[in-house]
Amino acid sequence: MEHAIGSVLDIGCGLGLAADMTGAEYHGIDFSPVAIAWAQENIRNPLATFEEGDFFDLDTSRQYDTVVLTEVLEHVEDIGRLADIAKRIARQRIIITVPADMEYIAHVKAKWSFDDIAELFGKPTVNGVIGHKWLLAVCDVDMPLVSVCMIVRNEEACLQRALDSTVGLADEVIVVDTGSEDNTLQIASDFGCRIYTGADRMDKAASRNAALNKARGEWAVILDADEMIEDPVGVREYLKTTDAHVLYIRLAYLATENDSRTVSFSQARAWRRGTMYFKYRAHELPVPSNGTPKLAQMVDFTWLHDSPSGRDDWKLQYTLDRLLLDVEENPGDPRPVYYLGRQYMYLKQYKEAVQMTQQYIRMGGGVDTADAWFNIARCYNEMSEPTHKNRLAALHQACAAAPERREFWGMLADAYWKMNRPDLAIGLMKTALSLEQPETGQVQHGWYSEKPHEILRRWENAVHDSKRDHIPDRAD
C-alpha cells in the first residue's frame, strides 16, 4: 500500500490485511461474510471499518482519497461500471492490480495490458509487473470541479438555452431523462452531456439523486431545463475559493410578457458532492446527507426561471398526484401537507385547499406558516361563503408570522379598503411601503415597484375628494 494517499476504500478487501499497512482511515468491502468477520476480529488499525456487500451498491456520494482494486477487476462481468464507480469515489488516486496472463476458472478477463487499464482509468502514473504475473497500476484522478446535474422530460423548447448557460461553469453536465418523447435527448447529446434514461417520472427526488450519483465533480450544481445561470464564470470562480459546503442561490421567476422579475427566493443549488441529497416526490427538497452541513452561504448569484407556455394544465394534475403520494408516504410530516393545500388552491378547489392548509397549521406548521395563512386568505377571497372577517383573520395571522413581508401588509390594507375602512387601509399601506426589500427570503417584486405607491396615491386622492362611491382598482 505504499502508493496509497490519505483515506482508503478497498474494494474486494478480502481479509483486510491492507488496513494495517496503511494505518490511515480505511474502509473495506467484500462479498465474503467469512473474510469480513475475520477482518473485524483481527485487524488492529483503529481507523479501519469493514462491510459485507456488493461492490455495485457502494454509496458514490462518500469519497476517499484512494480507491484500491487489487485482484478484483478480472472477476467482474461489468468492468466498465465498476471502474466508473471507483472514479466517482476516488478523490486522488486509484490503485489496480490485474493478471497479465492467468487463466483461472473465476477470471472473466484473464489477460490484461496497461492499455486496458488506461482505457478504463486514464494513463497510469506508476506501473510495474509483480512476479511476471500481475500488473500494478497507479492512476491519479483528475477530478472535475463542477458537475451540473439536470433532470429532463420533453424540454426541447428550453433545454438548449439552459445548457448554453452552463458554459464557463461546468466540467460535465449530467442529464437524467424521465421519458422524453421529443428532441430533448438529441439536444443533450449534441451538447456533450452524459445522459442516463429510465428515471421515475413520479419521483423527482429519486431522479435528482440519480443525477447526483452519476456526478464526478467536487461540486454538484442543480439546474432545471427552464432555467438559466446568470453568471456561470463568476460562479465557477467562487467555487474555486470558497470554504462553504452548500451555496444558496437566488432563483428569480420571469414574467412571460416582459422578462421582469415577479418573485425570487434563495434555494440550495450548489454543494460539495455528497453533502446533500433530495427528499420528496414533488417540490423536492435538498437535505443534509449527514447532519447539518459545516458551512452554508447565501451568495449573490442568480438562476433565471423562464418556463415555456402551455405547461400549466398537465403540470397541475401531475404535481397533485405526486403530492398525494408524498402525504401518504410521509405521515406526520407537515411539509407535503402544505404543498398539497397550495396545489388544491392552484386547481381552484378552494374548500379542499383551506382544509388541507389548516391541517398543516394544526400540525405545527414550519417555514411556510406565513404563506399558509396568506393562501387561506386568498382562498377565502375566491369563495362565496366566508365573510370578510375570515379573510381578515387569515391576513392578520400572515402579517404576525412574517412582519417583514410587504405583500402581506399590502393585501391586508386592500381588504380593509374594500370594507370601506379607508383610514385604516391607508395606514396599513404606508406600513407596507415602509418595509425594505429583504436581502434573503422570498421577494414579490411587484410590491417593490411603483404600483403599490400608485395605489396609495389613488386611495389618498379618493379620501381627499370624498368620492366614497368609487373604489379604486384592487391592489392585487
Helices and strands as residue ranges (DSSP letters): E 8-11, H 18-22, E 26-30, H 33-42, E 48-52, G 55-57, E 64-70, G 73-75, H 79-89, E 90-99, H 114-121, E 126-130, E 134-140, E 146-152, H 159-164, E 172-177, H 184-191, E 194-196, H 204-214, E 219-222, E 227-229, H 232-241, E 246-254, E 261-272, E 276-279, E 285-288, E 296-305, H 312-329, H 334-346, H 350-362, H 369-382, H 388-401, H 406-418, H 422-433, E 443-444, G 445-448, H 451-465
